[in-house]
Amino acid sequence: MFTEEIEIMKLLSEKYSDDIRIFFKSPKSIDEIISFEKETGIRLPDELRELYKLTNGFDSNIAYMNLWSLETIKKHFNEGYNDWIEEGDSDKYIVLGSDGSCGYLLMEIATGNYLSYGDEGEVMPIDSIKDLLCWNIDHIYDSVRDFEGDDKVNNYLERNADRL
């Protein structure tokens, strides 16, 4: 489901290694994902499960968002990590990642819906993780300012223009 997006992010990281560093963590097995779900009591949406089977999160110096590992998510969830929410909401959401500053990617526990929580407190619904990865690729590619330099990335962005 996300093979192309991960492949393109790796390609950009390799091609523009002077500017972009993306570190992909080792993938999780379905048993490890189920163990996370049992330990936290949170069922991950199928698309998120699929992503964690490809990578247990990623960190980037330039990306629109970083996806936290299941271990980091569990740690923050167990600690009631909530410097970004209204009092009493810490049991409604889990934090899946950040944008490198004060913004967060959230998942509403009851529905599995995704939200972006900005550094000014603005909340934006996100339809899918695939959309988020597409935005990430666009942001990363835009940051290197080499728009004509890679047909594979340009073709991907053209095919996914409706997500941007």
Residue frames as qw, qx, qy, qz and C-alpha x, y, z in Angstrom:
[[0.000, 0.883, 0.469, 0.000, 0.00, 0.00, 0.00],
 [0.139, -0.967, 0.102, 0.188, 2.84, 2.44, 0.77],
 [0.825, -0.075, 0.302, 0.472, 5.70, 0.80, -1.07],
 [0.475, 0.643, 0.221, 0.559, 5.93, 3.53, -3.72],
 [0.198, -0.944, 0.007, -0.265, 5.90, 6.35, -1.17],
 [0.721, -0.604, 0.267, 0.209, 8.64, 4.77, 0.95],
 [0.772, 0.190, 0.325, 0.513, 10.67, 4.02, -2.19],
 [0.292, 0.799, 0.150, 0.504, 10.42, 7.65, -3.35],
 [0.407, -0.899, 0.122, -0.108, 11.32, 9.03, 0.06],
 [0.804, -0.347, 0.326, 0.357, 14.38, 6.76, 0.10],
 [0.633, 0.484, 0.292, 0.528, 15.26, 7.84, -3.46],
 [0.028, 0.930, 0.037, 0.365, 15.09, 11.53, -2.48],
 [0.624, -0.749, 0.215, 0.062, 17.17, 10.88, 0.63],
 [0.809, -0.094, 0.362, 0.454, 19.84, 9.11, -1.43],
 [0.512, 0.619, 0.291, 0.519, 19.83, 11.50, -4.39],
 [0.001, -0.828, 0.046, -0.559, 19.92, 14.64, -2.26],
 [0.776, -0.347, -0.425, 0.311, 21.92, 13.30, 0.67],
 [0.352, 0.173, -0.221, 0.893, 23.64, 16.68, 1.21],
 [0.281, -0.296, 0.000, -0.913, 20.25, 18.26, 1.99],
 [0.787, -0.248, -0.121, -0.551, 17.94, 15.43, 3.04],
 [0.130, 0.242, -0.928, 0.252, 18.36, 12.79, 5.70],
 [0.782, -0.210, -0.068, -0.583, 15.54, 10.33, 6.25],
 [0.004, -0.296, 0.928, -0.226, 16.07, 7.49, 8.67],
 [0.775, -0.134, -0.339, -0.517, 13.65, 4.57, 8.29],
 [0.436, -0.406, 0.720, -0.356, 13.34, 2.24, 11.25],
 [0.055, 0.088, -0.980, -0.169, 13.17, -1.53, 10.88],
 [0.562, -0.223, -0.413, -0.681, 9.68, -2.79, 10.02],
 [0.462, -0.193, 0.672, -0.545, 7.40, -4.47, 12.54],
 [0.129, -0.105, -0.959, -0.229, 5.85, -7.89, 12.17],
 [0.499, -0.447, -0.402, -0.624, 2.09, -8.28, 12.45],
 [0.693, -0.405, -0.557, 0.214, 2.67, -10.04, 15.79],
 [0.380, -0.119, -0.282, 0.873, 4.58, -7.01, 17.10],
 [0.205, -0.275, -0.209, -0.916, 1.81, -4.69, 15.91],
 [0.645, -0.456, -0.526, -0.314, -0.84, -6.84, 17.61],
 [0.611, -0.287, -0.500, 0.542, 1.26, -6.85, 20.77],
 [0.107, 0.084, -0.089, 0.987, 1.35, -3.03, 20.70],
 [0.440, -0.362, -0.370, -0.734, -2.44, -2.99, 20.29],
 [0.700, -0.420, -0.577, 0.021, -2.97, -5.37, 23.21],
 [0.513, -0.181, -0.398, 0.739, -0.60, -3.44, 25.48],
 [0.001, 0.001, 0.046, -0.999, -2.22, -0.06, 24.74],
 [0.293, 0.502, 0.736, -0.348, -5.79, -1.20, 24.11],
 [0.306, 0.675, -0.097, -0.664, -5.72, 0.74, 20.83],
 [0.731, 0.317, 0.568, 0.206, -6.59, -0.85, 17.47],
 [0.113, -0.470, 0.372, 0.792, -4.61, 0.74, 14.66],
 [0.683, 0.563, 0.054, -0.463, -6.38, 1.32, 11.35],
 [0.915, 0.183, 0.309, 0.183, -5.44, -1.17, 8.63],
 [0.541, 0.779, -0.084, 0.306, -3.48, 1.38, 6.60],
 [0.216, -0.835, 0.444, -0.243, -1.36, 2.30, 9.61],
 [0.853, -0.255, 0.455, 0.007, -0.73, -1.38, 10.31],
 [0.827, 0.484, 0.156, 0.238, 0.45, -1.75, 6.69],
 [0.231, 0.887, -0.264, 0.301, 2.83, 1.20, 7.05],
 [0.488, -0.681, 0.517, -0.175, 4.36, -0.19, 10.24],
 [0.928, 0.030, 0.356, 0.103, 4.96, -3.46, 8.40],
 [0.661, 0.652, -0.002, 0.373, 7.18, -1.45, 6.01],
 [0.348, 0.419, -0.376, 0.749, 8.86, 0.82, 8.56],
 [0.475, -0.592, -0.572, 0.311, 8.57, 1.30, 12.30],
 [0.106, -0.941, -0.148, 0.286, 8.47, 5.02, 11.74],
 [0.650, 0.377, 0.094, 0.653, 10.87, 7.48, 10.17],
 [0.282, -0.801, -0.096, 0.519, 12.70, 10.65, 11.10],
 [0.568, 0.548, 0.261, 0.556, 13.72, 13.35, 8.68],
 [0.346, -0.338, -0.123, 0.866, 15.53, 16.64, 8.90],
 [0.064, 0.115, -0.302, -0.944, 13.27, 18.22, 6.28],
 [0.123, -0.349, -0.874, -0.315, 9.97, 16.36, 6.08],
 [0.398, -0.458, -0.192, -0.772, 6.49, 17.70, 6.66],
 [0.769, -0.476, 0.164, -0.395, 6.08, 15.04, 9.33],
 [0.174, 0.387, -0.892, 0.158, 8.00, 12.35, 11.17],
 [0.828, -0.254, -0.331, -0.376, 6.27, 9.10, 12.06],
 [0.345, -0.592, 0.637, -0.354, 7.10, 7.82, 15.53],
 [0.333, 0.138, -0.933, -0.013, 7.95, 4.21, 16.28],
 [0.662, -0.459, -0.508, -0.304, 5.37, 2.06, 18.03],
 [0.626, -0.255, -0.503, 0.539, 7.63, 2.06, 21.10],
 [0.131, 0.059, -0.132, 0.981, 7.68, 5.87, 21.21],
 [0.448, -0.368, -0.362, -0.730, 3.91, 6.07, 20.71],
 [0.712, -0.408, -0.572, 0.007, 3.33, 3.56, 23.52],
 [0.484, -0.137, -0.407, 0.762, 5.73, 5.39, 25.86],
 [0.074, -0.145, 0.001, -0.987, 4.05, 8.75, 25.30],
 [0.577, -0.379, -0.481, -0.541, 0.57, 7.21, 25.55],
 [0.694, -0.353, -0.581, 0.238, 1.42, 5.50, 28.85],
 [0.369, -0.142, -0.306, 0.866, 2.88, 8.74, 30.21],
 [0.081, 0.816, 0.529, -0.220, -0.22, 10.73, 29.21],
 [0.363, -0.091, 0.265, 0.889, 1.79, 12.92, 26.82],
 [0.102, 0.765, 0.627, 0.104, -0.50, 15.90, 26.43],
 [0.263, -0.452, -0.057, 0.851, 1.26, 19.24, 26.19],
 [0.002, -0.017, -0.526, -0.850, -0.71, 19.92, 23.02],
 [0.282, -0.443, -0.763, -0.376, -4.30, 19.19, 24.08],
 [0.430, -0.553, 0.033, -0.713, -7.08, 20.52, 26.22],
 [0.220, -0.276, 0.806, -0.476, -7.28, 19.17, 29.74],
 [0.681, 0.118, 0.563, -0.452, -9.16, 15.87, 29.84],
 [0.754, 0.542, -0.147, -0.341, -8.49, 14.92, 26.19],
 [0.034, -0.610, 0.786, 0.093, -5.36, 12.81, 26.71],
 [0.490, -0.001, 0.867, -0.093, -7.35, 9.57, 26.62],
 [0.641, 0.617, 0.287, -0.357, -9.08, 10.48, 23.32],
 [0.582, 0.770, -0.256, -0.051, -6.01, 10.67, 21.09],
 [0.812, -0.308, 0.237, 0.435, -2.62, 9.14, 20.51],
 [0.130, 0.864, -0.326, -0.361, 0.25, 11.07, 19.01],
 [0.932, 0.258, 0.211, 0.142, 1.67, 9.29, 15.94],
 [0.674, 0.168, 0.115, 0.711, 4.37, 11.78, 15.06],
 [0.135, -0.805, -0.132, 0.562, 5.41, 15.38, 14.71],
 [0.570, 0.792, 0.118, 0.182, 6.34, 17.89, 12.06],
 [0.675, 0.209, -0.193, 0.681, 9.67, 18.63, 13.67],
 [0.006, 0.375, -0.233, 0.897, 8.45, 21.69, 15.55],
 [0.287, -0.002, 0.613, -0.736, 5.27, 22.10, 17.59],
 [0.707, 0.134, -0.209, -0.662, 2.83, 20.32, 15.28],
 [0.377, -0.180, 0.894, -0.160, 1.62, 16.74, 15.78],
 [0.521, -0.001, -0.677, -0.519, -0.05, 13.94, 13.87],
 [0.430, -0.127, 0.662, -0.601, -2.85, 12.55, 16.02],
 [0.364, -0.160, -0.838, -0.374, -5.18, 9.61, 15.80],
 [0.582, -0.291, 0.199, -0.733, -8.56, 9.72, 17.49],
 [0.154, -0.199, 0.954, -0.165, -8.68, 6.44, 19.42],
 [0.552, 0.292, 0.621, -0.474, -12.43, 5.85, 19.14],
 [0.670, 0.645, 0.130, -0.342, -12.69, 6.40, 15.37],
 [0.761, -0.018, 0.417, 0.497, -9.20, 5.86, 13.97],
 [0.366, 0.892, 0.179, 0.197, -9.46, 9.28, 12.26],
 [0.647, -0.036, -0.046, 0.760, -6.26, 11.26, 11.72],
 [0.033, -0.982, -0.188, -0.006, -5.74, 14.90, 12.60],
 [0.557, 0.309, -0.171, 0.751, -2.94, 17.38, 12.22],
 [0.381, -0.861, -0.279, 0.189, -2.54, 19.60, 15.25],
 [0.494, 0.662, -0.059, 0.561, -0.59, 22.73, 14.31],
 [0.490, -0.040, -0.414, 0.766, 1.74, 24.81, 16.42],
 [0.167, -0.202, 0.070, -0.962, -0.91, 27.54, 16.69],
 [0.368, 0.129, 0.737, -0.553, -3.55, 25.07, 17.94],
 [0.620, 0.321, -0.230, -0.679, -5.27, 24.67, 14.58],
 [0.575, -0.030, 0.815, -0.069, -6.69, 21.22, 13.87],
 [0.501, 0.432, -0.429, -0.616, -6.97, 19.83, 10.36],
 [0.887, 0.021, 0.422, -0.185, -8.50, 16.45, 9.49],
 [0.066, 0.500, -0.772, -0.387, -6.34, 14.14, 7.38],
 [0.844, 0.161, -0.144, -0.491, -8.13, 11.66, 5.15],
 [0.994, 0.028, -0.074, 0.079, -5.38, 9.09, 5.03],
 [0.611, -0.582, 0.353, 0.403, -1.78, 8.34, 5.84],
 [0.644, 0.310, 0.471, 0.517, -1.21, 7.95, 2.09],
 [0.151, 0.926, 0.200, 0.281, -2.23, 11.63, 1.68],
 [0.447, -0.866, 0.181, 0.128, 0.18, 12.60, 4.42],
 [0.717, -0.221, 0.456, 0.478, 3.05, 10.71, 2.80],
 [0.493, 0.619, 0.398, 0.465, 2.24, 12.37, -0.53],
 [0.096, -0.986, -0.029, -0.135, 2.37, 15.80, 1.14],
 [0.655, -0.616, 0.317, 0.300, 5.66, 14.74, 2.71],
 [0.698, 0.152, 0.454, 0.533, 7.15, 13.82, -0.66],
 [0.270, 0.835, 0.280, 0.388, 5.96, 17.10, -2.20],
 [0.336, -0.938, 0.088, 0.005, 7.41, 19.09, 0.70],
 [0.720, -0.402, 0.394, 0.405, 10.74, 17.26, 0.58],
 [0.614, 0.373, 0.449, 0.531, 11.01, 17.62, -3.20],
 [0.087, 0.940, 0.193, 0.267, 10.05, 21.28, -3.06],
 [0.518, -0.821, 0.148, 0.189, 12.76, 21.84, -0.46],
 [0.683, -0.220, 0.434, 0.545, 15.55, 20.70, -2.77],
 [0.270, 0.784, -0.047, -0.556, 14.37, 22.98, -5.58],
 [0.090, -0.317, 0.808, 0.489, 15.25, 20.49, -8.31],
 [0.661, 0.316, 0.359, -0.578, 11.83, 20.19, -9.92],
 [0.718, 0.539, -0.291, -0.332, 13.02, 18.95, -13.31],
 [0.034, 0.615, -0.786, 0.041, 15.62, 16.59, -11.97],
 [0.195, -0.094, 0.966, -0.144, 13.72, 13.41, -11.34],
 [0.465, -0.058, -0.552, -0.689, 11.05, 11.94, -13.64],
 [0.419, -0.250, -0.868, 0.092, 10.07, 9.27, -11.13],
 [0.116, -0.383, -0.551, 0.732, 9.21, 11.82, -8.44],
 [0.242, 0.197, -0.165, -0.936, 7.59, 14.23, -10.92],
 [0.444, -0.118, -0.748, -0.479, 5.43, 11.40, -12.33],
 [0.316, -0.346, -0.816, 0.339, 4.40, 10.34, -8.83],
 [0.002, 0.370, 0.337, -0.866, 3.42, 13.89, -7.88],
 [0.326, 0.095, -0.418, -0.842, 1.49, 14.36, -11.13],
 [0.443, -0.213, -0.838, -0.237, -0.44, 11.11, -10.58],
 [0.394, -0.484, -0.686, 0.374, -1.24, 12.18, -7.02],
 [0.082, 0.275, 0.026, 0.958, -1.95, 15.87, -7.64],
 [0.499, -0.558, -0.397, -0.531, -5.46, 15.46, -6.19],
 [0.720, -0.449, -0.439, 0.295, -3.90, 14.63, -2.80],
 [0.473, -0.003, -0.159, 0.866, -1.86, 17.85, -2.64]]
